[in-house]
Amino acid sequence: MSLDTIKQKMSSLRVQQEETQAKYEELQGKVKTLEQENLAKEQEITSLSHKNQLLETEVEKLEGGIKEAKVAAEESGQHGIQNESLQRRLQLLEEEAEESDKNIRETNEKLRQTDVKAGHYERKVQALEASRDQWEEKYEEMAQKYNVVKKELEDFQLEIGNI
């Protein structure tokens, strides 16, 4: 093996090591970004869950109001004016209940979509971490190869120097 061949091989290994290091740093950045996105999605899930609980409580309260209004409307059947007022109140409560139900369905759908996205990002993070681990192994192998070739070159230079 000639000195030029060894130098060429070392140069090639240096370039390959630099490329591996750049790819490793790029993947580290992607992992960090995905972890931040995942955290944001988890916070959004928590927020939507809380909103969902509040809306469910409001629906229960409105349904109770509807029941009360129906009972009151039945009891005051003789009183036309009072009955009309209660009918309007009942209608408003029913509309509010429908709106709350609609909001709950929308919130549940957003929560489901966010869960799906969070799962997707978790899988992406796992894949990138696996890729990063592979690149770390390659980097370590290349560093070992580089050190072996460097040692061979030093030994070769010593032999040439002794001649």
Rosetta blueprint (number, residue, H / E / L):
1 M L
2 S L
3 L H
4 D H
5 T H
6 I H
7 K H
8 Q H
9 K H
10 M H
11 S H
12 S H
13 L H
14 R H
15 V H
16 Q H
17 Q H
18 E H
19 E H
20 T H
21 Q H
22 A H
23 K H
24 Y H
25 E H
26 E H
27 L H
28 Q H
29 G H
30 K H
31 V H
32 K H
33 T H
34 L H
35 E H
36 Q H
37 E H
38 N H
39 L H
40 A H
41 K H
42 E H
43 Q H
44 E H
45 I H
46 T H
47 S H
48 L H
49 S H
50 H H
51 K H
52 N H
53 Q H
54 L H
55 L H
56 E H
57 T H
58 E H
59 V H
60 E H
61 K H
62 L H
63 E H
64 G H
65 G H
66 I H
67 K H
68 E H
69 A H
70 K H
71 V H
72 A H
73 A H
74 E H
75 E H
76 S L
77 G L
78 Q L
79 H L
80 G H
81 I H
82 Q H
83 N H
84 E H
85 S H
86 L H
87 Q H
88 R H
89 R H
90 L H
91 Q H
92 L H
93 L H
94 E H
95 E H
96 E H
97 A H
98 E H
99 E H
100 S H
101 D H
102 K H
103 N H
104 I H
105 R H
106 E H
107 T H
108 N H
109 E H
110 K H
111 L H
112 R H
113 Q H
114 T H
115 D H
116 V H
117 K H
118 A H
119 G H
120 H H
121 Y H
122 E H
123 R H
124 K H
125 V H
126 Q H
127 A H
128 L H
129 E H
130 A H
131 S H
132 R H
133 D H
134 Q H
135 W H
136 E H
137 E H
138 K H
139 Y H
140 E H
141 E H
142 M H
143 A H
144 Q H
145 K H
146 Y H
147 N H
148 V H
149 V H
150 K H
151 K H
152 E H
153 L H
154 E H
155 D H
156 F H
157 Q H
158 L H
159 E H
160 I H
161 G H
162 N H
163 I L
